[in-house]
Amino acid sequence: MGKEKEHTLKEAFIKLGVAKLKNFGFVNVNKSNILTDEVYALYFSKILHESLGDNLEKDVAIKELIGAMDALIK
């Protein structure tokens, strides 16, 4: 998979994560803080883990996003 497609997939997952967290009541979540705020990252990581296994290309992007948050939420 190319870096551009991987970036596009990551952006799509982040957008989806922001929308889901807003539906959960986290009104201040956005593209910038979903990966850096401990609470948002914890919920987003759970959403991403539930999406693993659907598609190999998507799994690569998901694992990179999870990796970016691992140090924050452990």
C-alpha positions as CSV (number, residue, x, y, z in Angstrom):
1,M,0.0,0.0,0.0
2,G,1.3,3.5,-0.9
3,K,1.9,6.1,1.7
4,E,-0.8,8.4,0.2
5,K,-3.5,5.7,0.5
6,E,-2.3,4.9,4.1
7,H,-2.6,8.5,5.0
8,T,-6.0,8.7,3.4
9,L,-7.2,5.7,5.4
10,K,-5.8,7.2,8.7
11,E,-7.6,10.4,8.0
12,A,-10.8,8.5,7.3
13,F,-10.5,6.6,10.6
14,I,-9.8,9.8,12.5
15,K,-12.8,11.5,11.0
16,L,-15.0,8.5,11.9
17,G,-13.5,8.4,15.4
18,V,-14.3,12.1,16.0
19,A,-17.8,11.6,14.8
20,K,-18.3,8.5,17.1
21,L,-16.8,10.2,20.1
22,K,-19.0,13.3,19.5
23,N,-22.0,10.9,19.5
24,F,-20.8,9.5,22.8
25,G,-21.0,13.1,24.2
26,F,-17.4,14.2,23.9
27,V,-18.3,17.5,22.3
28,N,-14.8,19.0,22.3
29,V,-13.1,16.1,20.5
30,N,-11.5,17.0,17.1
31,K,-8.9,15.8,14.6
32,S,-6.1,17.4,16.5
33,N,-6.8,16.1,20.0
34,I,-8.3,12.6,19.4
35,L,-4.7,11.2,19.3
36,T,-3.3,13.3,22.1
37,D,-5.9,13.5,24.8
38,E,-5.7,10.5,27.1
39,V,-9.5,10.0,27.4
40,Y,-10.3,10.5,23.7
41,A,-7.3,8.3,22.7
42,L,-8.6,5.5,25.0
43,Y,-12.0,5.4,23.5
44,F,-10.7,5.9,19.9
45,S,-8.2,3.0,20.5
46,K,-11.1,0.7,21.5
47,I,-13.0,1.7,18.4
48,L,-9.9,0.9,16.2
49,H,-9.3,-2.4,17.9
50,E,-12.9,-3.4,17.1
51,S,-12.2,-2.6,13.4
52,L,-9.1,-4.8,13.1
53,G,-9.4,-7.9,10.9
54,D,-11.7,-6.5,8.3
55,N,-9.1,-5.7,5.7
56,L,-5.3,-6.0,5.5
57,E,-4.7,-2.5,4.1
58,K,-7.0,-1.0,6.7
59,D,-5.3,-3.0,9.5
60,V,-1.9,-1.4,8.6
61,A,-3.4,2.1,9.1
62,I,-5.3,1.1,12.2
63,K,-2.2,-0.4,13.8
64,E,-0.2,2.7,13.1
65,L,-2.9,4.9,14.7
66,I,-3.0,2.6,17.7
67,G,0.8,2.7,18.0
68,A,0.7,6.5,18.0
69,M,-1.6,6.4,21.1
70,D,-0.1,3.4,22.9
71,A,2.4,5.4,25.1
72,L,-0.4,7.9,26.0
73,I,-3.0,5.3,27.2
74,K,-0.7,2.7,28.9
